[in-house]
Each structure stands twice: as structure tokens, then as C-alpha cells.
């Protein structure tokens, strides 16, 4: 299996472990490692057990492992959780003044031959002029020295985060330096890795942050949302650079307001979007129908987490596919996209807006907590990879122009309110080509048929799924969205044994490649983070192809690399 080293930091929510993990992740990347950093935390502002896991290697990878090599406990509660996970010859660091090891815990330590470093973290932080929370910085210094890595890289990463005042910067650097004095360098830990310059040229970023940057590159100039995990980081990231970019950001009082503000902005000619999770998207579905009948572009980020109702709000899932595909009442085109990595998260925001404006219809772009919040080592993004296509816009409509004109494609030329030359009615009732309400049978049928034509038009331009692996593989895994990461890493263990058919354009569904592989006698296996295999069911609905063998996980956690490699080896 891919050679990697893994650090897991545990503590209560609100004790700063996310900051510690982020600093260490970026410092490791700057040191020449590829990193994947994955968070688990309860739905509490403070309290409960949370963890931040950093996997790193000198080889490129994008998956999370179950295995941990070095554990760090910020408090006694996290020590009690993490001590149950230790394996042979692991390393464990904790604050000696906060934790008392029981006889049962000591037995585990002895049996597993765990190397223990009980350090006076809190006391040291206070001695060098810091405060209690700065014990985390002392810890980073000790850990960094144990890994025998360049202290200047860690210090610069600390300063980048704690850059509020010179006093705070100096106190944190002093704490990190004090931590380095606690542990001697252990060069043997990382000697098997060959540090590369290549990761230093990359960035460390999450899927949600990539979407936020993609929104700006795509020409989005308004973002409206009500905070809801795990979509909130998109709102936060866009708001951070709003003053520099001119993007209007508003936290609405609820999801209904947010989505209708997006429709209003797009109706007026501004690229706008919103983001939410399952429960918030439920509230938006009536507005999707409004977008459909008024033929107004609408882009919504649907960040998935387990449901129903509030479910497990800070965990991950791929359980909202049916919600996205079939949301809203009545017949109209919905386009559903699901990026599987950071580059796609960045680029497909533009694709979503292009499709929304070309077809004048809702586009739902799906990610999940795992893809959205995990930090990956990624190539820097470039706006050169972004194409903006606003569809057919009439700059000079004439008195004869019809906003809902009947066309072969089902797509009518549009113009924005206030454009000289003509007006139209943006009507949520069924209407004629001008937008006036109608109830005559033939006119109702004609307008519905016009909108339905968009479905076949969209199907003709949606790209086919991507195929990875050997064309001679007898077994082909089928997945969508964030399963891309885990499958591509797992396939490295058996490059010729399986293929992977990856869908990022979900609906309308392109099925030609799927049928081609079926006709060649390939055995299909679906892999999904939900309880039934929703995408496999959708494929059967659209094609008649049954996929009885399914690898499913629905406990709120993503697939770990070991789990999928084992499944592949048993095929």
C-alpha cells in the first residue's frame, strides 16, 4: 500500500486543533510532502471529541487511511479516545500535567510498545510568555523537531496564521521554539521519504475553498446563503475576499430568501449563486420550479451530509442524489454535476454557470463534507482553465422579440430587464411566448413541450464519463463525486485488475460508454457513500442496466484506502 506517515491530533471542539492541523499540513507541504488532511468533529461549538488527521508522503496521493503512526492528545478526553486506536510501535504525545494514565491504559501502551512523550506543554507555554491555548504551539514545535524538519518552515507557517499583531506572532514563535527544545530530532522516522521540490510548488486547499475561488473566476458577483455545515466554508471563504473582489455577500435569514435572491440577481443579469446542505435544499425546491418555469439561470451548491432531518450534521455522505435530480415540482430540465477533486471543484463552478445560462435552468453542483473540508495538495489554479459562456443574450431586442420564443432546441434568446427595445413578463404561471398567463390546453402543452426539448439538447452536449485503468480489466467500478480520490489511489495497488468509470456529469446521464462496457461483458461494481447505491439505481432507471454488486458505506465516514484495497483484492 502507498507509503505514507500519519499524524492524528485529538481534542475537544473549540480547543484549537483545527488551527494546529492546518498549520502542520501547510508546513509539511512546504517541506516537500504531499498531504491529505481530514477532520472529524461533533456538532458542538465547544466540547465533544474532535480530531484532525494528516497523512503525508513523498508520493502523490489523495485518499485517507485508517492507520495512524503518531498520536497527539490535547486533553484527557482525547487521550481516552486515542489510546484505543494505537498499534504496534506508534508514538503518543500528550501534556503530562493534564493526563493521568490508568493501569488499563498503561497495559495497552506496554503491549503495543508505544513510545510515550509526556511533555509539560501548558506549563512551558506560560513560562515563555504565552497563555494556556498556546500549549498547542509548544506541541507543534516539539512534534516538528521530532520529525527532524526545518524549523524556519514551521515558524513561517505559524506567523502566516497568527499575524494579528507582532506581540502574538512573537509569543507563538517563542512557544514553538520552546517546544523544539523538549524533543530531540528523530531522523529515523522519515528517512524512507525523499523530500521533493514538486509539492512546494503546489497549494494546500479544501474543496469548499476551491469552489469559492472558482466562483470568482467564473464571474460570480453575488453570493447569498444561510450557514449550514458543510457548505458554510464556501460562504466564509467568499466573504474573506469580498472586499477585494467586489463580490456582494449576504447571509440571508433563511434558505428560501437566499435562493430567491439568487434568482432575482440572475434575472437582472448578474451571475449569482448560493450554497446549502440537504435540509436547506429542501426549502429551496419550490424556487427551483420558479427557475424552471421563468427560465432563469440558477446555480446551487448542495454540500452533502447524512440525513434525514438534521441527521449527523458534521459528517459525510452521498445521500442527496435523488433530491438533486428530482427536486422541484413539474417537468423541467435540472442539470446535476458532482466534482471529484479540487481542480474539478474549481473549474466546474464555471461549467455550472455556463450550463445554467445556456439552458436557462437550475444547475445543482454537489460535493460532500469529505471533499469539501479535507485539505489536499493541489496544483495552483489558473483562470486560463475557465471559459465563460453566458448563452444567447439579445443586446437589442425588437418589438417582435419573444422572451419565451418557440425554438428547435427549446432555448429562447433572453434579455435583461431595462434593456431598451422590448419588455416581457417573468411569470411563474404558465405563459405564452411573451410571458402572459395562459390556461388553454394547446398553449399549456406547447410551452411545456418547449422546455422539455432542453433535455435532449443538454444530453447532446454533456460529456461522457471518464474511464481509468486497463481496458482489459474484467471488473469496472462505477462511482461519482468524491469516490474518485479513493478509487484512483486504490487502483495503484492493482493497476491491471480493475477499471473505474467516473461520472461527474450526473444528470442528464450519458450512457454510451456504460453500454459499450456492458456489451463487452464487463462486471460492474458500484461504490457509493450511501445506504442503497442511489447512483446505481439511477443508472438502472435510465438504462435498464442492473448493478447488483455494490460497495456502500453510510456511517458518516468516507471510504478509507485500506477498505477499498481489500474489496478490490477479494474480487
C-alpha positions as CSV (number, residue, x, y, z in Angstrom):
1,X,0.0,0.0,0.0
2,X,1.1,3.6,-0.6
3,X,4.0,4.5,1.7
4,X,2.8,7.3,4.0
5,X,3.1,8.7,7.5
6,X,0.1,9.7,9.5
7,X,-0.4,12.1,12.5
8,X,-3.7,12.3,14.4
9,X,-4.4,15.2,16.8
10,X,-7.3,14.9,19.2
11,X,-9.1,17.4,21.4
12,X,-12.4,19.0,22.3
13,X,-14.1,21.2,19.7
14,X,-13.0,24.8,20.4
15,X,-9.6,23.9,21.7
16,X,-7.7,24.9,18.5
17,X,-6.9,21.5,16.9
18,X,-8.2,22.7,13.5
19,X,-5.7,25.5,13.6
20,X,-2.9,23.2,14.7
21,X,-3.8,20.7,11.9
22,X,-4.0,23.4,9.2
23,X,-0.6,24.9,10.2
24,X,1.1,21.5,10.3
25,X,-0.5,20.5,7.0
26,X,0.8,23.6,5.2
27,X,4.2,23.4,6.8
28,X,4.5,19.7,5.7
29,X,3.6,20.7,2.1
30,X,6.2,23.5,2.2
31,X,8.7,20.9,3.4
32,X,8.2,18.8,0.3
33,X,5.4,16.4,1.2
34,X,2.1,15.6,-0.4
35,X,-0.6,15.9,2.3
36,X,-4.2,14.9,2.8
37,X,-5.7,16.3,6.0
38,X,-9.1,15.1,7.2
39,X,-11.2,16.4,10.0
40,X,-13.8,14.7,12.3
41,X,-15.8,16.8,14.8
42,X,-19.1,16.7,16.6
43,X,-21.9,19.2,16.0
44,X,-20.9,21.2,19.0
45,X,-19.3,24.7,19.2
46,X,-17.3,23.5,22.2
47,X,-16.8,20.1,23.7
48,X,-17.0,16.5,22.5
49,X,-14.2,14.7,20.8
50,X,-12.8,16.1,17.6
51,X,-9.7,15.0,15.6
52,X,-7.5,16.3,12.8
53,X,-5.7,13.6,10.8
54,X,-2.7,14.4,8.4
55,X,-1.5,11.8,6.0
56,X,1.7,12.7,4.2
57,X,4.1,11.1,1.7
58,X,6.8,11.9,-0.8
59,X,4.5,10.3,-3.5
60,X,1.3,11.9,-4.8
61,X,-1.9,10.6,-3.3
62,X,-5.4,11.8,-2.5
63,X,-7.0,9.4,0.0
64,X,-7.4,9.0,3.7
65,X,-6.1,6.0,5.6
66,X,-7.3,4.3,8.8
67,X,-3.8,3.8,10.1
68,X,-2.1,6.4,12.4
69,X,1.6,6.5,13.3
70,X,1.8,9.4,15.7
71,X,-1.0,10.4,18.1
72,X,-1.4,13.7,19.9
73,X,-3.8,14.3,22.8
74,X,-4.6,17.9,23.6
75,X,-6.6,16.9,26.7
76,X,-7.6,13.9,28.9
77,X,-10.8,13.2,26.9
78,X,-8.9,12.9,23.6
79,X,-6.3,10.7,25.3
80,X,-9.0,8.3,26.4
81,X,-10.3,8.1,22.8
82,X,-7.0,7.9,21.0
83,X,-5.3,5.3,23.3
84,X,-7.8,2.8,22.0
85,X,-6.5,3.3,18.4
86,X,-2.8,2.8,19.0
87,X,-1.0,0.0,17.2
88,X,2.5,-1.6,17.5
89,X,5.3,0.9,18.0
90,X,3.2,4.0,17.4
91,X,4.2,7.3,19.1
92,X,2.0,9.2,21.5
93,X,2.5,12.8,22.7
94,X,0.4,14.4,25.5
95,X,0.5,17.1,28.2
96,X,1.9,15.4,31.4
97,X,0.1,17.9,33.7
98,X,-3.3,17.2,32.2
99,X,-3.3,13.5,31.8
100,X,-3.0,10.6,34.2
101,X,-2.5,7.2,32.7
102,X,-4.7,4.4,34.2
103,X,-3.4,0.9,34.8
104,X,-5.6,-0.3,31.9
105,X,-4.2,2.3,29.5
106,X,-0.7,1.6,30.6
107,X,-1.3,-2.1,29.8
108,X,-2.2,-1.1,26.2
109,X,0.9,1.1,26.0
110,X,3.2,-1.7,27.1
111,X,1.6,-4.4,25.0
112,X,1.8,-2.3,21.8
113,X,5.2,-1.0,22.7
114,X,4.0,2.6,22.2
115,X,6.7,5.4,22.5
116,X,5.3,7.9,25.0
117,X,6.3,11.6,25.3
118,X,4.6,13.2,28.2
119,X,5.5,16.9,27.9
120,X,4.8,19.9,30.1
121,X,3.1,21.8,27.3
122,X,0.8,24.2,29.2
123,X,3.5,25.0,31.8
124,X,6.1,25.7,29.1
125,X,3.7,28.0,27.2
126,X,3.2,30.1,30.3
127,X,6.9,30.1,31.2
128,X,7.9,31.7,27.8
129,X,5.2,34.4,27.9
130,X,2.3,32.6,26.2
131,X,-1.1,31.6,27.5
132,X,-2.9,28.3,28.1
133,X,-4.1,27.9,24.5
134,X,-0.5,28.4,23.2
135,X,0.3,25.0,24.6
136,X,-0.8,23.9,21.1
137,X,2.1,25.9,19.6
138,X,4.5,24.3,22.0
139,X,3.2,21.0,20.9
140,X,3.8,21.9,17.2
141,X,7.4,22.8,17.9
142,X,8.0,19.5,19.8
143,X,6.4,17.5,17.1
144,X,8.2,19.3,14.3
145,X,11.6,18.7,15.9
146,X,10.8,15.0,16.4
147,X,10.2,14.8,12.7
148,X,13.6,16.5,12.1
149,X,12.2,19.1,9.7
150,X,13.3,22.7,9.1
151,X,12.1,24.9,12.0
152,X,12.0,28.0,9.8
153,X,9.3,26.5,7.7
154,X,7.1,25.8,10.7
155,X,7.8,29.3,12.2
156,X,6.8,31.0,8.9
157,X,3.6,28.9,8.8
158,X,2.8,29.9,12.4
159,X,3.3,33.6,11.6
160,X,1.1,33.3,8.5
161,X,-1.8,32.2,10.7
162,X,-1.1,34.2,13.9
163,X,-0.5,37.5,12.1
164,X,-2.8,39.7,14.0
165,X,-0.2,41.6,16.0
166,X,3.6,41.5,16.4
167,X,3.1,40.5,20.1
168,X,1.0,37.5,19.2
169,X,3.5,36.4,16.5
170,X,6.4,36.7,18.8
171,X,4.7,34.8,21.6
172,X,3.7,31.9,19.3
173,X,7.2,31.7,17.8
174,X,8.7,31.6,21.3
175,X,6.3,28.8,22.3
176,X,7.3,26.8,19.2
177,X,11.0,27.3,19.9
178,X,10.5,26.1,23.4
179,X,8.7,23.0,22.2
180,X,11.6,22.2,19.9
181,X,13.9,22.0,23.0
182,X,11.7,19.3,24.5
183,X,12.3,16.6,22.0
184,X,15.5,15.6,20.2
185,X,15.3,15.2,16.4
186,X,14.5,11.6,15.3
187,X,15.6,11.5,11.7
188,X,14.8,7.8,11.6
189,X,11.1,8.5,11.5
190,X,11.1,10.0,8.0
191,X,14.3,8.5,6.4
192,X,12.3,6.4,4.0
193,X,10.9,9.5,2.3
194,X,12.7,11.5,-0.4
195,X,11.6,15.1,0.0
196,X,10.7,16.7,-3.3
197,X,10.6,20.2,-4.6
198,X,7.4,19.5,-6.5
199,X,4.9,19.7,-3.6
200,X,6.4,23.1,-2.7
201,X,5.1,24.4,-6.0
202,X,1.5,23.3,-5.1
203,X,-1.1,24.6,-2.8
204,X,-2.9,23.1,0.2
205,X,-6.6,23.8,-0.1
206,X,-10.0,22.2,0.5
207,X,-12.8,21.5,-2.0
208,X,-15.0,24.2,-0.5
209,X,-12.2,26.8,-0.8
210,X,-11.6,25.7,-4.4
211,X,-15.3,26.2,-5.1
212,X,-15.2,29.7,-3.6
213,X,-12.2,30.6,-5.8
214,X,-13.9,29.0,-8.8
215,X,-16.9,31.2,-8.2
216,X,-14.9,34.4,-8.5
217,X,-13.0,33.1,-11.6
218,X,-16.4,32.2,-13.2
219,X,-17.6,35.8,-12.9
220,X,-19.9,35.3,-9.9
221,X,-20.6,38.7,-8.4
222,X,-23.2,37.8,-5.7
223,X,-23.3,35.0,-3.2
224,X,-26.3,34.5,-0.9
225,X,-26.5,31.8,1.7
226,X,-27.7,30.8,5.2
227,X,-24.9,29.0,7.0
228,X,-25.2,25.2,7.1
229,X,-22.5,22.6,7.5
230,X,-20.7,21.5,5.4
231,X,-21.4,24.4,2.9
232,X,-20.6,27.2,5.3
233,X,-16.8,27.4,4.4
234,X,-17.8,28.5,0.9
235,X,-19.7,31.4,2.4
236,X,-16.8,32.2,4.7
237,X,-14.1,32.0,2.1
238,X,-16.0,34.2,-0.4
239,X,-16.7,36.7,2.4
240,X,-13.0,36.9,3.2
241,X,-12.1,38.2,-0.2
242,X,-15.3,40.0,-1.0
243,X,-13.9,43.5,-0.3
244,X,-11.0,42.9,-2.7
245,X,-13.1,41.3,-5.5
246,X,-16.3,43.3,-5.2
247,X,-18.5,40.2,-4.8
248,X,-21.7,41.0,-2.8
249,X,-22.1,38.5,0.0
250,X,-25.2,38.3,2.2
251,X,-26.1,35.9,4.9
252,X,-29.8,35.6,4.4
253,X,-32.3,34.9,7.2
254,X,-33.1,31.5,5.7
255,X,-32.5,29.3,2.6
256,X,-35.8,30.4,1.0
257,X,-34.7,34.0,1.0
258,X,-31.2,33.1,-0.2
259,X,-32.3,31.1,-3.3
260,X,-34.9,33.7,-4.3
261,X,-32.2,36.5,-4.1
262,X,-30.1,34.4,-6.4
263,X,-33.0,34.1,-8.9
264,X,-33.6,37.8,-8.7
265,X,-30.0,38.6,-9.3
266,X,-29.7,36.3,-12.3
267,X,-33.0,37.6,-13.7
268,X,-31.4,41.1,-13.6
269,X,-28.2,39.9,-15.4
270,X,-25.8,39.2,-12.5
271,X,-24.1,35.9,-12.1
272,X,-25.1,34.8,-8.6
273,X,-25.3,31.6,-6.6
274,X,-26.0,30.1,-3.2
275,X,-24.9,27.1,-1.2
276,X,-26.5,24.8,1.3
277,X,-26.9,21.3,2.6
278,X,-29.8,18.8,2.4
279,X,-32.2,20.4,4.9
280,X,-31.6,23.8,3.4
281,X,-32.0,22.5,-0.1
282,X,-35.4,21.0,0.8
283,X,-36.5,24.6,1.5
284,X,-35.2,25.7,-1.9
285,X,-37.1,23.2,-4.1
286,X,-40.1,25.5,-4.7
287,X,-37.7,28.1,-6.0
288,X,-36.1,25.5,-8.4
289,X,-39.5,25.2,-10.1
290,X,-39.7,29.0,-10.3
291,X,-36.3,29.0,-12.0
292,X,-37.6,26.3,-14.3
293,X,-40.8,28.0,-15.5
294,X,-39.4,31.5,-15.7
295,X,-36.3,30.1,-17.4
296,X,-34.0,32.0,-15.1
297,X,-30.4,30.6,-14.5
298,X,-29.9,29.2,-11.0
299,X,-26.8,27.6,-9.5
300,X,-26.9,25.9,-6.1
301,X,-24.1,24.1,-4.3
302,X,-25.5,21.1,-2.5
303,X,-23.0,20.0,0.1
304,X,-24.0,16.6,1.4
305,X,-24.1,15.2,4.9
306,X,-26.1,12.4,6.4
307,X,-29.9,12.8,6.8
308,X,-32.8,12.7,7.2
309,X,-33.7,15.9,9.1
310,X,-30.7,17.2,11.0
311,X,-29.1,13.8,10.7
312,X,-25.4,13.8,11.5
313,X,-24.6,17.4,10.5
314,X,-20.8,17.3,10.7
315,X,-20.2,14.1,8.9
316,X,-20.1,13.0,5.3
317,X,-22.4,11.2,2.9
318,X,-23.5,10.9,-0.8
319,X,-27.2,10.5,0.1
320,X,-28.8,13.5,-1.6
321,X,-28.5,12.4,-5.3
322,X,-32.2,11.7,-5.7
323,X,-33.1,15.0,-4.0
324,X,-30.9,16.9,-6.5
325,X,-32.1,15.0,-9.6
326,X,-35.8,15.1,-8.9
327,X,-36.1,18.3,-6.8
328,X,-39.0,20.7,-7.6
329,X,-42.5,20.0,-8.9
330,X,-43.4,19.9,-12.6
331,X,-41.3,18.9,-15.6
332,X,-38.3,21.0,-16.5
333,X,-34.5,20.4,-17.0
334,X,-32.4,20.1,-13.9
335,X,-28.6,19.6,-14.5
336,X,-26.7,17.9,-11.8
337,X,-22.8,18.0,-11.5
338,X,-20.5,16.4,-8.9
339,X,-16.8,17.2,-9.0
340,X,-14.5,14.6,-7.6
341,X,-11.3,16.6,-6.8
342,X,-10.2,20.2,-6.1
343,X,-9.3,21.0,-9.7
344,X,-12.8,20.0,-10.8
345,X,-14.3,21.8,-7.8
346,X,-12.6,25.0,-9.1
347,X,-13.5,24.5,-12.8
348,X,-17.0,23.1,-12.5
349,X,-18.4,26.2,-10.8
350,X,-17.9,28.0,-14.2
351,X,-19.3,25.0,-16.0
352,X,-22.4,25.1,-13.8
353,X,-23.0,28.8,-14.6
354,X,-22.3,28.3,-18.3
355,X,-24.9,25.5,-18.4
356,X,-27.4,27.4,-16.2
357,X,-27.2,30.4,-18.5
358,X,-27.1,28.4,-21.8
359,X,-30.2,26.4,-20.8
360,X,-31.8,29.0,-18.5
361,X,-32.4,26.3,-15.9
362,X,-31.3,25.2,-12.5
363,X,-27.9,23.5,-12.1
364,X,-27.1,21.8,-8.8
365,X,-23.4,21.2,-8.2
366,X,-22.8,18.6,-5.4
367,X,-20.0,17.9,-3.1
368,X,-19.9,16.4,0.4
369,X,-18.3,17.1,3.8
370,X,-15.3,14.8,3.0
371,X,-14.4,16.5,-0.3
372,X,-15.4,20.0,0.8
373,X,-13.5,20.2,4.1
374,X,-10.5,17.9,3.6
375,X,-7.2,19.7,2.6
376,X,-5.4,18.3,-0.4
377,X,-2.1,19.1,-2.1
378,X,-3.2,20.5,-5.4
379,X,-1.7,22.3,-8.4
380,X,-2.3,26.0,-8.3
381,X,-5.5,27.1,-10.1
382,X,-5.5,29.3,-13.2
383,X,-8.3,31.4,-14.6
384,X,-7.0,30.3,-18.0
385,X,-8.8,27.0,-17.5
386,X,-12.1,28.9,-17.1
387,X,-14.4,29.6,-20.0
388,X,-17.4,31.9,-19.6
389,X,-20.4,31.3,-21.8
390,X,-23.5,33.3,-21.0
391,X,-25.7,31.7,-23.6
392,X,-27.8,33.6,-26.2
393,X,-28.4,37.1,-24.9
394,X,-30.2,39.7,-27.0
395,X,-28.5,43.1,-26.6
396,X,-31.0,44.8,-28.9
397,X,-34.4,43.1,-28.7
398,X,-37.0,44.4,-31.1
399,X,-40.7,44.8,-30.6
400,X,-41.2,41.4,-32.3
401,X,-38.8,39.6,-29.9
402,X,-40.4,36.9,-27.7
403,X,-38.7,36.1,-24.4
404,X,-40.1,32.5,-24.5
405,X,-39.9,32.0,-28.2
406,X,-40.5,28.5,-29.5
407,X,-37.3,27.0,-30.9
408,X,-36.0,23.6,-32.0
409,X,-33.6,23.4,-29.1
410,X,-36.1,24.6,-26.5
411,X,-33.8,27.5,-25.6
412,X,-35.2,31.0,-26.2
413,X,-33.0,34.1,-26.6
414,X,-33.1,36.2,-23.4
415,X,-32.5,39.8,-22.4
416,X,-32.3,41.6,-19.1
417,X,-34.8,43.9,-17.5
418,X,-34.2,47.5,-18.5
419,X,-32.7,46.6,-21.9
420,X,-34.2,49.1,-24.5
421,X,-36.4,47.8,-27.3
422,X,-38.9,45.4,-25.6
423,X,-40.3,44.1,-22.3
424,X,-41.6,40.8,-21.2
425,X,-43.4,39.2,-18.2
426,X,-41.4,37.0,-15.9
427,X,-44.3,34.9,-14.9
428,X,-44.5,32.0,-12.5
429,X,-47.8,30.9,-14.0
430,X,-47.8,29.0,-17.3
431,X,-47.5,31.5,-20.1
432,X,-47.2,32.2,-23.8
433,X,-44.1,33.4,-25.7
434,X,-44.5,36.9,-24.4
435,X,-44.9,35.7,-20.8
436,X,-48.6,36.4,-20.4
437,X,-50.6,33.8,-18.3
438,X,-52.4,31.1,-20.3
439,X,-54.5,28.1,-19.4
440,X,-55.6,27.0,-22.9
441,X,-54.8,23.3,-23.4
442,X,-52.9,23.7,-26.6
443,X,-50.8,26.7,-25.3
444,X,-50.0,25.0,-22.0
445,X,-48.9,21.8,-23.8
446,X,-46.8,23.8,-26.3
447,X,-44.8,25.7,-23.6
448,X,-44.2,22.6,-21.5
449,X,-43.0,20.8,-24.7
450,X,-40.7,23.7,-25.5
451,X,-39.0,23.4,-22.1
452,X,-38.8,19.6,-22.3
453,X,-36.8,20.0,-25.6
454,X,-33.9,21.3,-23.5
455,X,-33.4,17.9,-22.0
456,X,-32.4,16.3,-25.3
457,X,-30.4,19.4,-26.2
458,X,-28.5,19.2,-22.9
459,X,-27.9,15.5,-23.3
460,X,-26.2,16.0,-26.6
461,X,-23.5,18.3,-25.1
462,X,-23.0,16.7,-21.7
463,X,-19.6,14.9,-21.8
464,X,-19.2,11.2,-21.4
465,X,-17.9,9.8,-18.1
466,X,-14.1,9.3,-17.8
467,X,-12.6,5.8,-17.8
468,X,-9.5,5.0,-15.7
469,X,-7.5,1.8,-15.7
470,X,-6.9,-1.1,-18.1
471,X,-9.3,-1.5,-21.0
472,X,-8.7,-5.3,-20.4
473,X,-10.0,-5.2,-16.8
474,X,-12.8,-7.7,-16.3
475,X,-14.3,-5.6,-13.4
476,X,-15.3,-2.0,-13.7
477,X,-16.1,0.1,-10.6
478,X,-18.6,2.8,-11.1
479,X,-18.6,5.9,-8.9
480,X,-19.3,9.6,-8.8
481,X,-18.1,12.7,-6.9
482,X,-15.7,12.1,-4.1
483,X,-15.2,8.4,-4.7
484,X,-12.8,9.4,-7.5
485,X,-10.0,10.1,-4.9
486,X,-10.2,6.8,-3.2
487,X,-10.6,4.7,-6.3
488,X,-7.7,6.2,-8.2
489,X,-5.4,5.6,-5.2
490,X,-6.7,2.1,-4.6
491,X,-6.2,1.2,-8.2
492,X,-2.5,1.8,-7.8
493,X,-2.2,-1.4,-5.9
494,X,-3.8,-3.4,-8.8
495,X,-3.4,-1.3,-11.9
496,X,-4.4,-4.0,-14.4
497,X,-7.1,-5.7,-12.3
498,X,-10.0,-3.2,-12.4
499,X,-11.2,-0.2,-14.3
500,X,-13.1,2.8,-13.0
501,X,-15.9,4.6,-14.8
502,X,-16.2,8.0,-13.1
503,X,-19.2,10.3,-13.5
504,X,-19.0,14.0,-12.7
505,X,-21.9,14.9,-15.1
506,X,-24.7,13.1,-13.3
507,X,-27.9,14.3,-15.0
508,X,-28.7,14.2,-17.8
509,X,-26.9,10.9,-17.8
510,X,-24.6,9.9,-20.7
511,X,-24.8,6.2,-21.1
512,X,-23.0,5.3,-24.3
513,X,-19.7,4.3,-22.5
514,X,-21.6,2.4,-19.9
515,X,-23.5,0.4,-22.6
516,X,-20.2,-0.2,-24.5
517,X,-18.6,-1.7,-21.4
518,X,-21.7,-3.8,-20.7
519,X,-21.6,-5.2,-24.2
520,X,-18.0,-6.2,-23.7
521,X,-19.1,-8.4,-20.8
522,X,-17.6,-6.2,-18.0
523,X,-18.7,-6.9,-14.5
524,X,-19.9,-3.7,-12.8
525,X,-19.4,-2.8,-9.1
526,X,-20.9,0.4,-7.7
527,X,-19.1,2.3,-4.9
528,X,-21.1,5.0,-3.1
529,X,-21.2,6.7,0.3
530,X,-24.9,6.0,0.9
531,X,-27.1,3.2,2.2
532,X,-28.6,1.8,-1.1
533,X,-26.5,2.8,-4.1
534,X,-28.5,5.7,-5.3
535,X,-26.5,6.3,-8.4
536,X,-26.6,2.6,-9.3
537,X,-30.4,2.7,-9.0
538,X,-30.5,5.8,-11.2
539,X,-28.4,4.1,-13.9
540,X,-30.8,1.2,-13.9
541,X,-33.7,3.6,-14.2
542,X,-32.1,5.3,-17.2
543,X,-30.5,2.4,-19.0
544,X,-32.0,-0.9,-17.6
545,X,-28.5,-2.0,-16.6
546,X,-28.6,-3.6,-13.2
547,X,-25.6,-3.3,-10.9
548,X,-26.3,-5.8,-8.1
549,X,-22.8,-5.7,-6.6
550,X,-22.3,-2.6,-4.5
551,X,-19.7,-1.4,-2.1
552,X,-21.6,1.0,0.3
553,X,-20.7,3.0,3.4
554,X,-23.1,5.1,5.3
555,X,-21.7,5.6,8.8
556,X,-20.8,9.3,8.2
557,X,-17.2,8.5,7.4
558,X,-15.6,8.4,3.9
559,X,-14.1,5.3,2.5
560,X,-10.6,4.7,3.8
561,X,-7.9,3.4,1.5
562,X,-7.5,0.1,3.3
563,X,-11.2,-0.7,2.9
564,X,-11.3,-0.3,-0.8
565,X,-8.0,-2.1,-1.5
566,X,-9.3,-5.0,0.5
567,X,-12.5,-5.1,-1.5
568,X,-10.5,-5.0,-4.8
569,X,-8.2,-7.8,-3.7
570,X,-11.2,-10.0,-3.0
571,X,-12.7,-9.6,-6.4
